[in-house]
């Protein structure tokens, strides 16, 4: 196939909702930061996920940075963080001068392991250095098992920042992903389930957090006639133009989730007869948004993840490895890591055996069937 098939690319609504909001921004000259689209995007997203407040920001990373700052993280503090994630989940810990401590995944959810988290808490208590916050990442669209994590964090009186960058629209026991911790964040990067081309959102039922984030994100300008600054600020606010894209995208979010689920189910059925392939487990405690369909291969499989990625690449099809765990990254290698298994940590195991398959919502059925056929042929050689 000559046409490029992407892992996950922007998908504007067929109804042109985004263009309508952007056109309105141009017609009213609200092209500079802030404006009606920003305010309404915050309100509409907060309403969708069921929280009291939201702050529209320039990226999901900015949302994590300001979220951790709002939770009081500062120089010398410790922050626990999921290890199986993208570096944006933990880079802001370093921005604030704090120390990351990485927590392994578990086999069921691929997300933060409550047993490993318990070990980390016990060690921190023994050393009299409890974390200031815990960053729980919801990987590839699925929520972590939040109840035991919440129980532990409440036991030690430590707040949770829920990194739902990949899981907007997913649920956990009837609650929306990103709304279970003290603060939640979403990303609208170009590859996410909905996009603003670039941007993020911080949400919370504690309006003091989002108000403070909005203040910091607008250069910490005080309410004076002149420019008055009592705190260091950041240029982190979302612009009115891209917020218009977000408002339009939000209208088709449920459609995108349905399509992502269809893609996952098609892969699952397509590989049903290949014992070496297993699709990422979907837990029954909620609904994933199926952002990326991820497969793992048996450890002794003759076909390796790289074989699959190269075969797809040869046909102009994009795929990628599972995230390399943060505790294995050279920039973070000096920081502590906790796992509850005596075998290879689950995060490392999934990195070694996993492949993120093309999950683009514009992908046709024919294209997906071609991908499945291409991969199955590797096992027939």
C-alpha positions in Angstrom: 0.0 0.0 0.0 1.4 3.4 -1.0 -0.8 5.6 1.1 0.8 6.3 4.5 -1.1 4.6 7.4 -0.4 6.5 10.7 -0.2 5.3 14.2 -2.7 8.0 15.3 -3.1 11.3 13.4 -5.4 14.4 13.7 -9.0 13.6 12.6 -11.1 16.7 12.1 -14.9 16.3 12.3 -16.8 15.5 9.1 -19.3 18.2 10.1 -16.6 20.9 10.2 -17.3 21.9 13.8 -13.6 23.0 14.3 -13.6 25.2 11.3 -16.8 27.0 12.5 -15.2 27.9 15.8 -11.9 29.0 14.3 -13.7 31.0 11.7 -15.7 32.8 14.4 -12.4 33.6 16.2 -11.1 35.2 13.0 -14.3 37.1 12.3 -14.3 38.5 15.8 -10.5 39.1 15.8 -10.2 36.8 18.9 -6.9 35.3 17.5 -4.7 36.4 20.4 -4.5 34.2 23.6 -7.8 34.0 25.6 -11.3 34.7 24.3 -14.7 33.0 24.2 -13.3 29.7 22.8 -10.9 29.2 25.7 -13.6 30.0 28.3 -16.2 27.7 26.6 -13.7 24.9 26.0 -12.9 24.8 29.7 -16.6 24.8 30.6 -17.5 22.2 28.0 -14.7 19.8 28.8 -15.3 20.2 32.6 -19.0 19.4 31.9 -18.1 16.3 29.8 -15.9 14.7 32.4 -17.9 15.9 35.4 -15.6 18.2 37.3 -16.1 21.7 38.8 -13.3 23.5 37.0 -10.7 23.4 34.3 -7.8 25.5 33.0 -6.8 25.4 29.3 -3.1 25.4 28.8 -0.5 25.2 26.1 0.3 21.4 26.6 -0.3 18.5 28.8 3.2 18.9 30.1 2.4 22.4 31.2 -0.7 21.0 33.0 1.5 18.5 34.9 4.0 21.2 35.8 1.3 23.6 37.2 -0.6 20.7 38.7 2.4 19.6 40.7 3.2 23.2 41.7 -0.4 23.6 42.9 0.0 20.5 45.1 3.0 22.3 46.7 5.8 20.3 45.0 9.1 22.3 45.3 12.9 21.9 45.6 13.9 18.9 47.7 10.6 17.1 47.6 9.9 13.6 46.3 7.3 12.6 43.8 6.2 9.1 43.0 5.5 8.5 39.3 4.5 5.6 37.0 7.6 4.3 35.2 5.8 3.0 32.1 5.0 6.3 30.4 6.3 9.1 28.2 8.9 11.4 29.8 6.4 14.3 29.9 4.9 12.6 32.9 8.0 13.1 35.0 10.0 15.9 33.4 8.0 18.5 35.4 9.1 16.9 38.6 12.6 17.9 37.7 11.5 21.4 36.6 10.4 22.0 40.2 13.6 20.7 41.7 12.0 17.6 43.1 13.2 13.9 42.9 11.2 11.3 41.0 10.7 7.8 42.3 9.5 5.4 39.7 6.8 2.8 40.4 6.4 -0.4 38.3 3.3 -1.5 36.5 1.2 -4.6 37.2 0.2 -7.3 34.7 -3.5 -6.6 34.7 -3.7 -2.9 34.0 -0.2 -2.1 32.6 -0.5 0.9 35.0 0.8 1.7 38.4 1.1 -1.4 40.6 -0.5 -0.9 44.1 1.9 -3.4 45.6 4.9 -1.6 44.2 3.4 1.7 45.4 3.0 0.2 48.9 6.7 -0.8 49.0 7.7 2.7 47.9 5.5 4.3 50.7 6.9 1.9 53.3 10.5 2.8 52.3 9.7 6.5 52.2 8.1 6.3 55.7 11.1 4.5 57.1 13.4 7.2 55.7 11.1 10.0 56.9 10.7 11.3 53.3 7.1 10.8 52.2 6.3 12.0 48.7 4.6 15.4 48.1 2.5 13.9 45.3 1.9 10.7 43.3 1.6 10.9 39.5 -0.6 8.1 38.3 -0.5 7.6 34.5 -3.4 6.0 32.6 -1.6 4.2 29.8 -2.8 3.8 26.2 -6.3 4.9 27.1 -7.0 2.7 30.2 -7.4 3.8 33.8 -5.1 2.5 36.5 -6.9 0.5 39.2 -7.5 3.6 41.3 -9.2 2.3 44.5 -6.2 0.6 46.1 -4.0 3.5 45.0 -6.4 6.0 46.5 -6.5 4.0 49.7 -2.7 4.1 50.0 -2.4 7.8 49.2 -5.1 8.6 51.7 -3.4 6.5 54.4 -0.3 8.6 53.9 -2.1 11.9 53.2 -0.5 12.3 49.8 -2.4 13.9 46.9 -2.7 12.3 43.4 -2.1 14.0 40.1 -3.9 11.8 37.5 -2.1 11.9 34.2 -4.9 11.2 31.8 -3.1 12.6 28.7 -3.9 9.4 26.8 -7.3 8.5 28.4 -9.8 11.3 27.9 -13.2 9.6 27.8 -12.2 6.4 29.5 -14.0 5.5 32.8 -13.2 3.8 36.1 -16.1 2.3 38.0 -18.4 4.9 36.5 -16.1 7.9 37.0 -14.3 9.6 34.2 -10.6 9.1 33.8 -8.7 12.2 35.0 -11.3 13.1 37.7 -10.4 10.6 40.4 -7.2 12.2 41.7 -6.9 15.6 43.3 -5.9 17.0 39.9 -6.2 15.6 36.5 -4.6 16.5 33.2 -5.4 15.9 29.5 -3.3 16.3 26.4 -4.5 17.5 23.0 -1.3 16.8 21.1 -1.7 15.9 17.5 -1.8 12.1 18.1 -4.3 12.1 21.0 -7.9 10.9 20.7 -8.9 14.6 20.1 -6.5 17.4 19.3 -6.1 21.1 19.4 -2.9 20.7 17.3 -1.1 21.2 20.6 -2.5 21.9 24.1 -3.6 20.5 27.4 -6.1 20.9 30.2 -5.8 20.7 34.0 -9.0 19.8 35.8 -10.0 19.6 39.4 -13.0 19.7 41.8 -10.9 22.0 43.9 -11.3 25.3 42.1 -8.4 26.9 44.0 -6.0 24.6 42.0 -7.3 25.6 38.6 -7.6 29.3 39.5 -4.0 29.2 40.7 -2.8 27.4 37.6 -4.6 29.9 35.3 -2.9 32.7 37.3 0.6 31.2 36.9 -0.1 30.4 33.2 -0.8 34.0 32.4 2.6 35.2 33.8 1.3 35.6 37.3 0.0 39.0 36.6 -1.7 40.6 39.5 -5.1 42.4 39.2 -3.6 45.9 39.0 -3.9 48.6 36.3 -0.1 48.3 35.8 1.9 45.1 35.4 2.5 43.8 38.9 4.1 40.4 39.6 4.6 38.9 43.0 5.3 35.4 41.8 7.2 33.8 38.9 4.8 33.1 36.1 4.7 31.1 32.8 3.4 31.7 29.3 1.2 28.5 29.4 -2.3 29.6 28.3 -4.1 28.1 25.4 -4.9 30.4 22.5 -8.4 31.2 21.4 -7.8 29.8 18.0 -6.7 26.3 19.0 -9.3 26.2 21.8 -11.8 26.5 18.9 -10.4 23.4 17.4 -10.8 21.7 20.8 -14.4 22.7 21.1 -15.2 21.1 17.7 -13.2 18.0 18.5 -15.1 17.5 21.8 -18.3 17.2 19.8 -17.0 14.0 18.1 -15.1 12.5 21.0 -17.6 9.7 21.6 -17.5 8.8 17.9 -13.7 8.6 18.1 -13.8 6.4 21.1 -16.3 4.0 19.3 -14.0 3.9 16.3 -10.9 3.2 18.5 -12.7 0.3 20.2 -13.7 -1.1 16.8 -10.1 -1.0 15.7 -9.0 -2.8 18.9 -11.7 -5.5 18.5 -10.8 -6.0 14.9 -7.1 -6.7 15.8 -8.2 -9.0 18.7 -10.4 -11.0 16.3 -7.8 -11.0 13.5 -5.1 -12.4 15.7 -7.3 -14.8 17.6 -5.7 -17.9 16.1 -2.1 -16.8 16.7 -1.0 -18.1 20.1 2.1 -15.9 20.2 0.0 -12.7 20.0 -1.9 -11.2 22.9 -3.7 -7.8 22.8 -3.4 -5.5 25.8 -5.8 -6.6 28.5 -8.9 -4.4 29.0 -10.0 -4.4 32.6 -13.7 -4.9 33.6 -13.6 -2.1 36.1 -14.3 0.5 33.4 -14.1 1.4 29.7 -10.9 2.2 27.9 -10.9 4.9 25.2 -8.7 2.5 23.2 -6.3 5.3 22.2 -3.7 2.9 20.9 -4.2 -0.8 20.2 -1.2 -2.6 21.7 -0.1 -6.2 21.3 2.5 -8.3 23.1 4.4 -11.4 21.8 5.3 -14.4 23.8 8.8 -14.3 25.1 9.9 -17.3 23.0 8.0 -16.2 19.8 10.1 -16.6 16.6 8.7 -13.2 15.5 10.0 -10.3 17.5 8.5 -6.8 17.9 11.2 -5.3 15.6 10.2 -7.8 12.9 6.6 -6.5 13.0 7.7 -2.9 13.0 10.0 -3.3 10.1 7.5 -5.3 8.1 4.9 -2.5 8.6 7.5 0.2 7.8 8.3 -1.5 4.5 4.7 -0.9 3.5 4.7 2.8 4.7 2.8 1.9 7.8 3.6 3.5 11.2 3.9 1.6 14.4 6.0 2.1 17.5 7.5 0.2 20.5 5.8 0.3 23.9 7.1 3.2 26.0 10.6 2.5 27.4 10.2 2.7 31.2 11.5 5.9 32.8 13.8 4.0 35.2 15.7 2.7 32.2 16.1 6.1 30.6 19.7 7.4 30.8 18.5 10.8 32.1 16.6 9.2 35.0 18.8 6.2 35.8 20.0 7.6 39.1 16.5 7.7 40.6 14.9 5.0 42.8 12.6 2.4 41.3 10.2 0.0 43.0 8.7 -3.2 41.7 6.7 -5.9 43.5 8.0 -8.8 41.3 11.2 -10.8 41.8 11.1 -11.5 38.0 11.7 -9.0 35.3 9.6 -5.9 36.1 6.3 -5.8 34.3 7.1 -2.4 32.7 10.4 -3.8 31.2 8.6 -6.9 30.1 6.0 -5.0 28.1 8.6 -2.7 26.6 10.6 -5.8 25.5 7.6 -7.7 24.0 5.1 -4.9 23.0 4.1 -3.2 19.7 1.8 -0.2 19.4 -0.3 -1.0 16.2 -1.7 1.6 13.8 -4.8 2.9 15.5 -5.7 5.9 13.3 -9.4 6.6 13.3 -9.2 7.5 9.6 -7.9 4.0 8.8 -10.2 2.0 6.6 -11.3 -1.5 7.2 -9.4 -2.6 4.1 -6.2 -1.0 5.4 -6.5 -2.7 8.8 -7.2 -6.0 7.2 -4.0 -5.5 5.2 -2.0 -4.8 8.4 -3.4 -7.9 10.0 -2.6 -10.1 7.0 0.9 -8.6 6.8 1.6 -9.5 10.5 0.1 -13.0 10.2 2.3 -13.8 7.3 5.4 -13.3 9.5 4.2 -16.3 11.6 3.7 -18.4 8.5 7.3 -18.1 7.2 
